[in-house]
Amino acid sequence: MMFLIERDRMKQNENIHRNFTLSQKSIVSINIILFMNEDLAYFIGVMQTDGCFRLFNFKQRKIWRLSLDVSDKSLPMLHRSLKIFNSTFNKKVSPYKRRKGGNPYGFQTSVNTLLSKFEELDIKISGQLTPPNWILKNVKFFSSYLAGVIDGDGDVRIKRPKYPQCEIRITCGIKPIILKKWIKNFLNCSVGIVKVTQKLLLPGAKKDYTTVYKLYFKASSKNYEILKKVLSPNLTIYHKKQRLNLILNYLDKKISKHQLFNLYKKTLLRKPGWQNGHATDLNMRVEAAELVY
């Protein structure tokens, strides 16, 4: 009899412990869900293209550093990415400006205390375009992530004056198989990847040429709604955003082929004020530069 009572008591304790563990897991998952939004998805896209995640040894300590370096034309991207990072992870990181170097603007910070949070959010910054699983379950999250990737290593081009076509290309060091699959799924379009050998322009490099992969897909009536409602609003670099908006206006029959290519030629000049009623490229750079001190 005593044996049966003791056995029942042990089962009750096991159930209590199991329920407590489940409640802990649910609290953790709820906390992580609170982090998931379009801004964080955009930030991850930027960091997986232009960002850097490195381990440093300092006084017998291992320090993980997260950094982002950009040129002046990408200052709006730096501005927004840093704002997202600080607000999401409760940080107070400031940008810097170098006197010398190819990409003079940027930020860097130690993220040792954030490693567990990165792991919970499935964030990988390793030079490979691998969006977290939670991004792949939501079209808005994925489109925001893709906007960050395009701002980082993308290019928007309009060609064929007789039959206008807008091609979006993303340059990667590693073949972007996962990204190709999900662009095809979410944007309902064909996606191609080509391997390109190009000359290195970096002084002091050990080799003259390097191999990259260029992923490309097209803006069309099939993915018009997603591009207009989610991807375009999340693009931050001025000329990329405006080129995409041009083809969307053409698809929406707001401008003609002639107007489309006249306006597109002005974006190639990279001069401010080419379209009335919109913030100029120069103004956006000045606004972003206000953070740099």
C-alpha positions as CSV (number, residue, x, y, z in Angstrom):
1,M,0.0,0.0,0.0
2,M,2.8,2.4,1.0
3,F,4.5,1.6,-2.3
4,L,1.5,2.5,-4.3
5,I,1.1,5.8,-2.4
6,E,4.8,6.7,-3.0
7,R,4.5,5.8,-6.7
8,D,1.5,8.1,-7.1
9,R,3.3,10.9,-5.3
10,M,6.3,10.5,-7.7
11,K,4.0,10.6,-10.7
12,Q,2.4,13.8,-9.4
13,N,5.8,15.4,-9.0
14,E,6.8,14.4,-12.5
15,N,3.6,15.9,-13.9
16,I,4.2,19.2,-12.0
17,H,7.8,19.3,-13.3
18,R,6.7,18.6,-16.8
19,N,4.0,21.3,-16.7
20,F,6.4,23.8,-15.3
21,T,8.9,23.0,-18.1
22,L,6.2,23.4,-20.7
23,S,5.1,26.7,-19.2
24,Q,8.7,27.9,-19.3
25,K,9.0,27.0,-22.9
26,S,5.8,28.8,-23.8
27,I,7.0,31.9,-22.0
28,V,10.3,31.8,-24.0
29,S,8.4,31.2,-27.3
30,I,6.1,34.2,-26.5
31,N,9.1,36.4,-25.8
32,I,10.7,35.4,-29.1
33,I,7.4,36.0,-31.0
34,L,7.5,39.6,-29.7
35,F,10.8,40.1,-31.6
36,M,9.5,38.9,-34.9
37,N,8.5,41.8,-37.2
38,E,9.3,43.3,-40.6
39,D,12.0,45.6,-39.3
40,L,14.0,42.7,-37.8
41,A,13.5,40.7,-41.0
42,Y,15.0,43.7,-43.0
43,F,17.9,44.0,-40.6
44,I,18.8,40.3,-41.0
45,G,18.7,40.7,-44.8
46,V,21.1,43.6,-44.6
47,M,23.5,41.9,-42.2
48,Q,23.6,38.7,-44.2
49,T,24.8,40.6,-47.2
50,D,26.8,43.6,-46.1
51,G,27.3,42.8,-42.4
52,C,30.2,41.0,-40.7
53,F,30.1,38.6,-37.6
54,R,33.6,37.8,-36.3
55,L,35.3,36.3,-33.3
56,F,38.1,38.3,-31.6
57,N,40.5,37.1,-28.9
58,F,41.1,40.0,-26.4
59,K,43.1,39.4,-23.2
60,Q,42.2,35.7,-23.2
61,R,38.6,36.5,-23.8
62,K,36.5,35.6,-26.8
63,I,34.5,38.5,-28.1
64,W,31.9,38.2,-30.9
65,R,31.6,41.5,-32.8
66,L,28.8,42.5,-35.2
67,S,29.7,45.3,-37.7
68,L,28.3,47.0,-40.8
69,D,30.4,49.2,-43.1
70,V,28.9,51.2,-46.0
71,S,29.7,53.9,-48.5
72,D,27.9,57.3,-48.5
73,K,25.2,56.2,-51.0
74,S,24.2,53.5,-48.5
75,L,23.9,55.7,-45.5
76,P,20.1,55.5,-45.3
77,M,20.5,51.7,-45.0
78,L,23.0,52.1,-42.2
79,H,20.8,54.6,-40.4
80,R,17.8,52.3,-40.5
81,S,19.7,49.1,-39.6
82,L,21.3,50.7,-36.6
83,K,18.0,52.1,-35.4
84,I,16.4,48.6,-35.7
85,F,19.3,47.0,-33.9
86,N,19.2,49.5,-31.0
87,S,15.5,49.4,-30.5
88,T,15.1,45.6,-30.9
89,F,18.0,44.6,-28.6
90,N,17.9,47.6,-26.2
91,K,21.3,48.9,-27.2
92,K,22.9,52.3,-27.6
93,V,25.4,51.8,-30.4
94,S,26.5,54.9,-32.3
95,P,27.8,55.0,-35.9
96,Y,31.3,56.1,-36.8
97,K,33.0,57.8,-39.8
98,R,36.5,56.8,-40.8
99,R,38.9,59.3,-42.3
100,K,40.3,56.7,-44.7
101,G,38.9,53.5,-46.4
102,G,36.6,52.4,-49.1
103,N,33.5,52.3,-46.8
104,P,33.9,55.1,-44.3
105,Y,30.6,54.8,-42.4
106,G,29.5,52.0,-40.2
107,F,29.0,50.6,-36.7
108,Q,30.4,47.8,-34.7
109,T,29.6,46.3,-31.3
110,S,30.2,43.3,-29.1
111,V,27.2,40.9,-29.1
112,N,28.3,38.2,-26.6
113,T,25.2,38.9,-24.5
114,L,23.0,38.5,-27.5
115,L,24.2,35.1,-28.8
116,S,21.5,33.2,-27.0
117,K,18.9,35.6,-28.4
118,F,20.3,35.2,-32.0
119,E,20.1,31.4,-31.5
120,E,16.5,31.5,-30.3
121,L,15.6,33.8,-33.3
122,D,17.5,31.4,-35.7
123,I,19.7,34.4,-36.9
124,K,22.8,33.3,-38.8
125,I,25.2,35.8,-40.1
126,S,27.8,33.8,-42.0
127,G,28.0,35.1,-45.5
128,Q,25.2,32.8,-46.7
129,L,21.7,33.9,-47.4
130,T,19.7,31.7,-45.0
131,P,16.6,33.4,-43.7
132,P,15.4,32.2,-40.2
133,N,12.5,29.7,-40.3
134,W,10.0,32.3,-38.9
135,I,10.7,34.5,-41.9
136,L,9.8,31.7,-44.2
137,K,6.4,31.3,-42.7
138,N,5.2,34.8,-43.5
139,V,5.1,36.6,-46.8
140,K,5.5,40.1,-45.2
141,F,8.5,39.0,-43.2
142,F,10.1,37.4,-46.2
143,S,9.5,40.4,-48.5
144,S,11.1,42.7,-45.8
145,Y,14.1,40.3,-45.5
146,L,14.4,40.3,-49.3
147,A,14.3,44.2,-49.3
148,G,17.3,44.1,-46.9
149,V,19.1,41.7,-49.2
150,I,18.5,43.9,-52.2
151,D,19.6,47.1,-50.3
152,G,22.7,45.2,-49.3
153,D,23.8,43.4,-52.5
154,G,21.1,43.9,-55.0
155,D,20.6,45.9,-58.1
156,V,17.4,47.0,-59.9
157,R,17.6,47.4,-63.7
158,I,15.0,48.3,-66.4
159,K,15.7,47.3,-70.0
160,R,14.1,46.6,-73.4
161,P,12.5,50.0,-74.3
162,K,10.1,48.3,-76.7
163,Y,8.8,45.8,-74.2
164,P,9.9,47.1,-70.8
165,Q,11.3,44.6,-68.3
166,C,12.6,45.1,-64.8
167,E,15.2,42.7,-63.5
168,I,16.3,42.5,-59.9
169,R,19.7,40.9,-59.3
170,I,21.5,39.9,-56.1
171,T,25.2,39.1,-56.0
172,C,26.3,36.4,-53.6
173,G,29.6,34.8,-52.7
174,I,27.9,31.4,-52.0
175,K,25.3,29.9,-54.3
176,P,21.9,31.1,-52.9
177,I,19.9,27.9,-53.3
178,I,17.6,28.6,-50.3
179,L,16.8,32.1,-51.4
180,K,16.1,31.0,-54.9
181,K,13.5,28.5,-53.7
182,W,11.6,30.9,-51.5
183,I,11.6,33.8,-54.0
184,K,10.0,31.4,-56.5
185,N,7.5,30.3,-53.9
186,F,6.5,33.7,-52.5
187,L,6.8,35.9,-55.6
188,N,5.4,33.4,-58.1
189,C,8.2,33.9,-60.7
190,S,11.1,32.1,-62.3
191,V,14.4,32.6,-60.6
192,G,17.8,32.1,-62.2
193,I,21.4,31.8,-60.9
194,V,24.5,32.4,-63.0
195,K,28.1,31.9,-62.0
196,V,30.4,34.8,-62.8
197,T,34.1,35.2,-62.6
198,Q,35.0,38.9,-62.1
199,K,38.1,40.9,-61.5
200,L,39.0,41.9,-58.0
201,L,39.5,45.7,-57.5
202,L,40.7,45.4,-53.9
203,P,44.4,46.6,-53.6
204,G,46.7,44.0,-52.0
205,A,44.4,41.1,-52.7
206,K,46.1,37.7,-53.1
207,K,44.3,36.9,-56.3
208,D,43.2,38.9,-59.3
209,Y,39.8,37.2,-59.9
210,T,37.0,35.9,-57.8
211,T,33.9,33.8,-58.5
212,V,30.4,35.1,-57.5
213,Y,26.8,34.0,-58.1
214,K,24.2,36.4,-59.5
215,L,20.6,35.5,-58.7
216,Y,18.0,37.3,-60.8
217,F,14.2,37.5,-61.1
218,K,11.8,39.9,-62.8
219,A,9.1,42.2,-61.6
220,S,5.8,41.5,-63.4
221,S,2.0,41.5,-63.0
222,K,2.3,38.1,-61.2
223,N,4.2,39.6,-58.2
224,Y,3.0,43.2,-58.5
225,E,1.0,43.2,-55.3
226,I,3.8,41.8,-53.1
227,L,6.4,44.1,-54.6
228,K,4.1,47.2,-54.2
229,K,2.7,46.6,-50.8
230,V,5.6,45.0,-48.9
231,L,8.9,44.9,-50.8
232,S,9.0,48.5,-52.2
233,P,8.0,50.2,-48.9
234,N,10.9,48.3,-47.1
235,L,13.6,49.3,-49.6
236,T,15.7,52.1,-48.1
237,I,18.4,52.9,-50.7
238,Y,16.9,55.7,-52.9
239,H,17.8,54.7,-56.4
240,K,16.8,51.1,-56.0
241,K,13.5,52.0,-54.5
242,Q,12.7,54.6,-57.2
243,R,13.6,52.2,-60.0
244,L,11.3,49.5,-58.6
245,N,8.5,52.1,-58.2
246,L,8.9,53.2,-61.8
247,I,8.2,49.7,-63.2
248,L,5.3,49.3,-60.7
249,N,3.8,52.6,-61.9
250,Y,4.2,51.4,-65.5
251,L,2.5,48.1,-64.7
252,D,-0.2,50.1,-63.0
253,K,-0.5,52.2,-66.3
254,K,0.3,55.4,-64.5
255,I,3.2,56.2,-66.8
256,S,4.0,55.3,-70.4
257,K,7.0,53.5,-71.8
258,H,8.5,56.8,-72.9
259,Q,8.1,58.3,-69.4
260,L,9.4,55.1,-67.8
261,F,12.7,55.2,-69.7
262,N,13.2,59.0,-69.4
263,L,12.8,58.8,-65.7
264,Y,15.0,55.6,-65.5
265,K,17.8,57.4,-67.3
266,K,17.8,60.1,-64.6
267,T,18.2,57.5,-61.9
268,L,21.4,56.2,-63.6
269,L,22.9,59.7,-63.2
270,R,22.5,59.4,-59.4
271,K,21.7,63.1,-59.2
272,P,19.3,64.4,-56.5
273,G,15.9,65.9,-57.3
274,W,15.1,63.9,-60.4
275,Q,11.5,63.3,-59.4
276,N,9.4,66.2,-57.9
277,G,7.5,65.5,-54.8
278,H,9.9,62.9,-53.4
279,A,12.8,63.2,-50.9
280,T,16.0,63.5,-52.9
281,D,19.0,61.2,-52.6
282,L,21.0,64.0,-51.1
283,N,18.5,64.8,-48.4
284,M,18.3,61.2,-47.4
285,R,22.1,61.0,-47.1
286,V,22.2,64.2,-45.0
287,E,19.4,62.8,-42.7
288,A,21.3,59.6,-42.3
289,A,24.7,61.4,-41.7
290,E,23.2,63.3,-38.8
291,L,23.8,60.1,-36.7
292,V,27.5,60.0,-37.7
293,Y,29.7,61.7,-35.2
